[in-house]
Amino acid sequence: HTFSFTPTVTGTLRMALTVVSQGVVLVEDMPIGSGAANAAASEISGNGFTNGAVAGGTASFQIQAKDVNGNPVEMPPGHEFVPQFSPSVDSFVINDLTGGLYEIVYVPATLPGGNYQLSIEVFLNDGNPATPNEAVTTTPSVITVYSGNAAVDPTQCYITDANKKEVPAGGTIKDGVVARVFVFYFQLIDINGVQFTTNPDIPDPSVSVLNLESTLVTIVWLSTGADADSGKYSITISSALLIA
């Protein structure tokens, strides 16, 4: 007998086959991987795509590669997301944050006349000449590039883990290990929903660690640099021991 089926969710599939007449039950575990990255199913997020940016400073957004069934995809070499900006930006880089999550970091140009509109499109190049640069965005995202940051909006600021993945409010920062250095980031956002590019004239944030002892907390403002980690504070917790 031949059985066929199409799994749609990644993970481990446990299949049980019962032969009633023989009283036999066969159990098989089958690992189910994701399919190929699909442009239409992949998702874009981040204020550098939806809210705006500052001319001459770094802005960013993230793309989660997914297959046609919505499962995250680790893309193989030769497969990549390709952003297109109009007008052109000064530079951009693509960072692999693992798990099929990719970060686009770019620096908008400084143009005469102050604020201007920037159009962003993203395409998927899957290495197949028959389907070059399939659109991830059905329509371009048009954002405002500001000549500078406005005031800080505490309600829009957020925390990311060491891999730059945003931690939801009330969520858990992963990858912390007892008695080892632990790093996460605090991203400043202004009232326009835009990442900061210069150090605002405000006090540094404070961090209270309630259930650790022998703790050293170091807070450093990261300015625009080659690593494109601007507009955020690096928060390092070291020599940490859990209180029993």
LUMZA-572715 format. One record per residue (C-alpha): chain; residue number from 0; x, y, z. Coordinates in nm, 4 decimals, m for minus. Example, Ala and Ser with C-alpha at 12.3 -4.5 7.8 and 13.67 -1.06 7.14 Angstrom:
['A'; 0; [1.2300; m0.4500; 0.7800]] ['A'; 1; [1.3670; m0.1060; 0.7140]] 
This chain:
['A'; 0; [0.0000; 0.0000; 0.0000]] ['A'; 1; [0.1146; 0.3533; m0.0726]] ['A'; 2; [0.0196; 0.6454; 0.1502]] ['A'; 3; [0.0830; 1.0058; 0.0550]] ['A'; 4; [0.0280; 1.3294; 0.2421]] ['A'; 5; [0.1562; 1.6871; 0.2428]] ['A'; 6; [0.2776; 1.8242; 0.5774]] ['A'; 7; [0.2459; 2.2017; 0.6213]] ['A'; 8; [0.4112; 2.2611; 0.9604]] ['A'; 9; [0.7761; 2.2078; 1.0523]] ['A'; 10; [0.8790; 1.9926; 1.3475]] ['A'; 11; [0.8593; 1.6214; 1.4244]] ['A'; 12; [0.5716; 1.4234; 1.2799]] ['A'; 13; [0.4803; 1.1063; 1.4666]] ['A'; 14; [0.2923; 0.8599; 1.2498]] ['A'; 15; [0.1219; 0.5479; 1.3832]] ['A'; 16; [0.0137; 0.2739; 1.1413]] ['A'; 17; [m0.2153; 0.0040; 1.2751]] ['A'; 18; [m0.2647; m0.3290; 1.1011]] ['A'; 19; [m0.5891; m0.4412; 1.2647]] ['A'; 20; [m0.5920; m0.8001; 1.1436]] ['A'; 21; [m0.2392; m0.8595; 1.2755]] ['A'; 22; [m0.2625; m0.6490; 1.5907]] ['A'; 23; [0.0472; m0.4592; 1.4862]] ['A'; 24; [0.1129; m0.0898; 1.5480]] ['A'; 25; [0.4050; 0.0757; 1.3716]] ['A'; 26; [0.5204; 0.4147; 1.5045]] ['A'; 27; [0.7598; 0.6328; 1.3092]] ['A'; 28; [0.8997; 0.9784; 1.3904]] ['A'; 29; [0.9662; 1.1918; 1.0860]] ['A'; 30; [1.1481; 1.5287; 1.0953]] ['A'; 31; [0.9663; 1.7849; 0.8800]] ['A'; 32; [1.1757; 2.0750; 0.7526]] ['A'; 33; [1.0614; 2.3975; 0.5942]] ['A'; 34; [1.0208; 2.4456; 0.2214]] ['A'; 35; [1.1918; 2.7007; 0.0004]] ['A'; 36; [1.1640; 3.0687; 0.0846]] ['A'; 37; [0.8549; 3.2275; m0.0658]] ['A'; 38; [0.8537; 3.5990; m0.1413]] ['A'; 39; [0.4802; 3.6536; m0.0844]] ['A'; 40; [0.4813; 3.4661; 0.2504]] ['A'; 41; [0.7914; 3.6401; 0.3927]] ['A'; 42; [0.7274; 3.9241; 0.6384]] ['A'; 43; [0.8857; 4.2691; 0.6818]] ['A'; 44; [0.8804; 4.4666; 1.0069]] ['A'; 45; [1.0663; 4.7548; 1.1691]] ['A'; 46; [1.0357; 5.1311; 1.1969]] ['A'; 47; [1.2989; 5.1856; 0.9266]] ['A'; 48; [1.0453; 5.0369; 0.6839]] ['A'; 49; [0.7178; 5.1697; 0.8218]] ['A'; 50; [0.7835; 5.4870; 1.0242]] ['A'; 51; [1.0785; 5.6811; 0.8898]] ['A'; 52; [1.4509; 5.7514; 0.9182]] ['A'; 53; [1.6971; 6.0348; 0.9751]] ['A'; 54; [1.9177; 6.1626; 0.6925]] ['A'; 55; [2.2799; 6.0587; 0.7393]] ['A'; 56; [2.1990; 5.8222; 1.0278]] ['A'; 57; [2.1378; 5.4499; 1.0372]] ['A'; 58; [1.7899; 5.2998; 1.0122]] ['A'; 59; [1.6891; 4.9360; 0.9941]] ['A'; 60; [1.4150; 4.6845; 0.9354]] ['A'; 61; [1.3907; 4.3066; 0.9459]] ['A'; 62; [1.2676; 4.0392; 0.7072]] ['A'; 63; [1.1555; 3.6955; 0.8223]] ['A'; 64; [1.1988; 3.4454; 0.5407]] ['A'; 65; [0.9077; 3.1997; 0.5274]] ['A'; 66; [0.7962; 2.9151; 0.3036]] ['A'; 67; [0.4587; 2.9081; 0.1311]] ['A'; 68; [0.3003; 2.7610; 0.4458]] ['A'; 69; [0.4366; 3.0329; 0.6737]] ['A'; 70; [0.7219; 2.8338; 0.8307]] ['A'; 71; [1.0504; 3.0208; 0.8990]] ['A'; 72; [1.3225; 2.9371; 0.6459]] ['A'; 73; [1.7014; 2.9394; 0.6743]] ['A'; 74; [1.7984; 3.0406; 0.3208]] ['A'; 75; [2.0953; 2.8650; 0.1580]] ['A'; 76; [2.3915; 3.0495; 0.0026]] ['A'; 77; [2.2958; 3.2278; m0.3178]] ['A'; 78; [1.9475; 3.3109; m0.1900]] ['A'; 79; [1.9068; 3.6645; m0.0643]] ['A'; 80; [1.6738; 3.9561; m0.0081]] ['A'; 81; [1.7451; 4.2575; m0.2283]] ['A'; 82; [1.6263; 4.6026; m0.1105]] ['A'; 83; [1.5737; 4.8860; m0.3565]] ['A'; 84; [1.5648; 5.2495; m0.2410]] ['A'; 85; [1.4459; 5.5563; m0.4301]] ['A'; 86; [1.6181; 5.7970; m0.4103]] ['A'; 87; [1.9354; 5.5970; m0.3513]] ['A'; 88; [2.0732; 5.5647; 0.0018]] ['A'; 89; [2.4353; 5.6253; 0.0978]] ['A'; 90; [2.4853; 5.2597; 0.1963]] ['A'; 91; [2.3142; 4.9456; 0.3208]] ['A'; 92; [2.4159; 4.6092; 0.4659]] ['A'; 93; [2.2261; 4.2844; 0.5236]] ['A'; 94; [2.2834; 4.0980; 0.8511]] ['A'; 95; [2.1849; 3.7349; 0.9060]] ['A'; 96; [2.0258; 3.7168; 1.2532]] ['A'; 97; [1.9754; 3.3354; 1.2236]] ['A'; 98; [1.6483; 3.1453; 1.2102]] ['A'; 99; [1.5661; 3.2919; 0.8694]] ['A'; 100; [1.5587; 3.6458; 1.0130]] ['A'; 101; [1.7520; 3.9098; 0.8211]] ['A'; 102; [1.8211; 4.2735; 0.9079]] ['A'; 103; [1.8590; 4.5499; 0.6522]] ['A'; 104; [2.0597; 4.8438; 0.7906]] ['A'; 105; [2.0818; 5.1524; 0.5695]] ['A'; 106; [2.1931; 5.5161; 0.5771]] ['A'; 107; [1.9607; 5.7596; 0.3942]] ['A'; 108; [2.1274; 6.0344; 0.1938]] ['A'; 109; [2.1253; 6.3956; 0.3105]] ['A'; 110; [1.9450; 6.5990; 0.0445]] ['A'; 111; [1.8925; 6.9749; 0.0184]] ['A'; 112; [1.5542; 7.1026; 0.1293]] ['A'; 113; [1.5144; 6.9166; 0.4587]] ['A'; 114; [1.2651; 6.6305; 0.4931]] ['A'; 115; [1.1894; 6.4114; 0.1919]] ['A'; 116; [1.0112; 6.0875; 0.0982]] ['A'; 117; [1.1986; 5.7581; 0.0553]] ['A'; 118; [1.0485; 5.4616; m0.1306]] ['A'; 119; [1.1553; 5.1105; m0.0247]] ['A'; 120; [1.0904; 4.7830; m0.2053]] ['A'; 121; [1.2245; 4.4370; m0.1208]] ['A'; 122; [1.2736; 4.1450; m0.3572]] ['A'; 123; [1.3717; 3.7806; m0.3087]] ['A'; 124; [1.6473; 3.6407; m0.5277]] ['A'; 125; [1.6202; 3.2633; m0.4913]] ['A'; 126; [1.9014; 3.1841; m0.7344]] ['A'; 127; [1.6554; 3.0667; m1.0011]] ['A'; 128; [1.7069; 3.2527; m1.3330]] ['A'; 129; [1.3440; 3.1777; m1.4233]] ['A'; 130; [1.2141; 3.3750; m1.1237]] ['A'; 131; [1.4603; 3.6585; m1.0610]] ['A'; 132; [1.3831; 3.9065; m0.7866]] ['A'; 133; [1.0285; 3.8175; m0.6849]] ['A'; 134; [0.8619; 4.1001; m0.4920]] ['A'; 135; [0.8201; 4.0636; m0.1161]] ['A'; 136; [0.6397; 4.3977; m0.1053]] ['A'; 137; [0.3226; 4.4236; m0.3139]] ['A'; 138; [0.3576; 4.8025; m0.3108]] ['A'; 139; [0.6554; 5.0195; m0.2110]] ['A'; 140; [0.6716; 5.1485; 0.1449]] ['A'; 141; [0.7057; 5.5262; 0.1394]] ['A'; 142; [0.8552; 5.6809; 0.4544]] ['A'; 143; [0.9700; 6.0253; 0.5571]] ['A'; 144; [1.3422; 6.0916; 0.5950]] ['A'; 145; [1.3764; 6.3638; 0.8582]] ['A'; 146; [1.6620; 6.6116; 0.8882]] ['A'; 147; [1.6954; 6.5185; 1.2581]] ['A'; 148; [1.5339; 6.3365; 1.5490]] ['A'; 149; [1.2411; 6.4710; 1.7466]] ['A'; 150; [1.1918; 6.4191; 2.1217]] ['A'; 151; [1.2235; 6.0726; 2.2757]] ['A'; 152; [0.8980; 5.8751; 2.3076]] ['A'; 153; [0.9387; 5.6256; 2.5955]] ['A'; 154; [0.6265; 5.4349; 2.4889]] ['A'; 155; [0.7883; 5.3368; 2.1566]] ['A'; 156; [1.1369; 5.2456; 2.2835]] ['A'; 157; [1.2104; 4.8751; 2.3032]] ['A'; 158; [1.4634; 4.6105; 2.4106]] ['A'; 159; [1.6453; 4.3674; 2.1821]] ['A'; 160; [1.8482; 4.0629; 2.2755]] ['A'; 161; [2.2150; 4.0124; 2.1861]] ['A'; 162; [2.1068; 3.8943; 1.8377]] ['A'; 163; [1.9089; 4.2182; 1.7795]] ['A'; 164; [1.5748; 4.0403; 1.8016]] ['A'; 165; [1.3094; 4.2617; 1.9592]] ['A'; 166; [1.1755; 4.1448; 2.2952]] ['A'; 167; [0.8003; 4.2099; 2.3372]] ['A'; 168; [0.6899; 4.4115; 2.6399]] ['A'; 169; [0.6806; 4.1747; 2.9363]] ['A'; 170; [0.8718; 3.9115; 2.7380]] ['A'; 171; [1.1844; 3.7145; 2.8266]] ['A'; 172; [1.5329; 3.8009; 2.7045]] ['A'; 173; [1.6824; 3.4687; 2.5979]] ['A'; 174; [2.0415; 3.3418; 2.5966]] ['A'; 175; [2.1355; 3.4638; 2.9451]] ['A'; 176; [2.3667; 3.2276; 3.1357]] ['A'; 177; [2.4354; 3.2474; 3.5095]] ['A'; 178; [2.7867; 3.3735; 3.6012]] ['A'; 179; [2.8599; 3.4827; 3.2453]] ['A'; 180; [2.8500; 3.8208; 3.0746]] ['A'; 181; [2.5000; 3.8948; 2.9478]] ['A'; 182; [2.4345; 4.1651; 2.6864]] ['A'; 183; [2.1140; 4.3208; 2.5564]] ['A'; 184; [2.0182; 4.6541; 2.3975]] ['A'; 185; [1.7776; 4.9403; 2.4623]] ['A'; 186; [1.6659; 5.1111; 2.1402]] ['A'; 187; [1.5597; 5.4757; 2.1563]] ['A'; 188; [1.2671; 5.5894; 1.9379]] ['A'; 189; [1.1432; 5.9456; 1.8894]] ['A'; 190; [0.7838; 6.0714; 1.8679]] ['A'; 191; [0.7855; 6.0136; 1.4895]] ['A'; 192; [0.8577; 5.6438; 1.5492]] ['A'; 193; [1.2128; 5.6830; 1.4168]] ['A'; 194; [1.5345; 5.5331; 1.5547]] ['A'; 195; [1.7736; 5.7796; 1.7169]] ['A'; 196; [2.0995; 5.8543; 1.5374]] ['A'; 197; [2.2593; 6.0920; 1.7882]] ['A'; 198; [2.2834; 6.0856; 2.1654]] ['A'; 199; [1.9809; 6.2775; 2.2979]] ['A'; 200; [2.0203; 6.5237; 2.5833]] ['A'; 201; [1.8605; 6.2959; 2.8422]] ['A'; 202; [1.9940; 6.0966; 3.1396]] ['A'; 203; [2.1202; 5.7463; 3.0662]] ['A'; 204; [1.8704; 5.4706; 3.1490]] ['A'; 205; [1.9063; 5.2846; 3.4769]] ['A'; 206; [1.8863; 4.9071; 3.5183]] ['A'; 207; [1.7729; 4.7303; 3.8345]] ['A'; 208; [1.8539; 4.3588; 3.8672]] ['A'; 209; [1.6275; 4.2247; 4.1405]] ['A'; 210; [1.7313; 3.8610; 4.1820]] ['A'; 211; [2.1074; 3.8763; 4.1213]] ['A'; 212; [2.3967; 3.9558; 4.3522]] ['A'; 213; [2.7614; 4.0523; 4.2855]] ['A'; 214; [2.6327; 4.2282; 3.9769]] ['A'; 215; [2.8113; 4.4837; 3.7613]] ['A'; 216; [2.5900; 4.6675; 3.5126]] ['A'; 217; [2.7599; 4.8656; 3.2348]] ['A'; 218; [2.5545; 5.1000; 3.0141]] ['A'; 219; [2.7178; 5.2388; 2.6974]] ['A'; 220; [2.5681; 5.4660; 2.4327]] ['A'; 221; [2.6460; 5.3346; 2.0831]] ['A'; 222; [2.6960; 5.6094; 1.8280]] ['A'; 223; [2.6897; 5.5646; 1.4514]] ['A'; 224; [2.9788; 5.3417; 1.3480]] ['A'; 225; [3.0882; 5.0675; 1.1152]] ['A'; 226; [2.8727; 4.8151; 1.3000]] ['A'; 227; [2.5625; 5.0279; 1.2313]] ['A'; 228; [2.4452; 4.9840; 1.5901]] ['A'; 229; [2.3450; 5.3440; 1.6443]] ['A'; 230; [2.0672; 5.4958; 1.8480]] ['A'; 231; [2.0777; 5.2387; 2.1238]] ['A'; 232; [2.2327; 5.1612; 2.4590]] ['A'; 233; [2.4373; 4.8462; 2.5138]] ['A'; 234; [2.3598; 4.7029; 2.8580]] ['A'; 235; [2.6068; 4.4462; 2.9941]] ['A'; 236; [2.5481; 4.2467; 3.3122]] ['A'; 237; [2.8530; 4.0614; 3.4426]] ['A'; 238; [2.9655; 3.8683; 3.7527]] ['A'; 239; [2.6058; 3.7733; 3.8155]] ['A'; 240; [2.5071; 3.5033; 4.0679]] ['A'; 241; [2.1497; 3.4065; 4.1372]] ['A'; 242; [2.0183; 3.4814; 4.4848]] ['A'; 243; [1.8978; 3.1549; 4.6391]] 
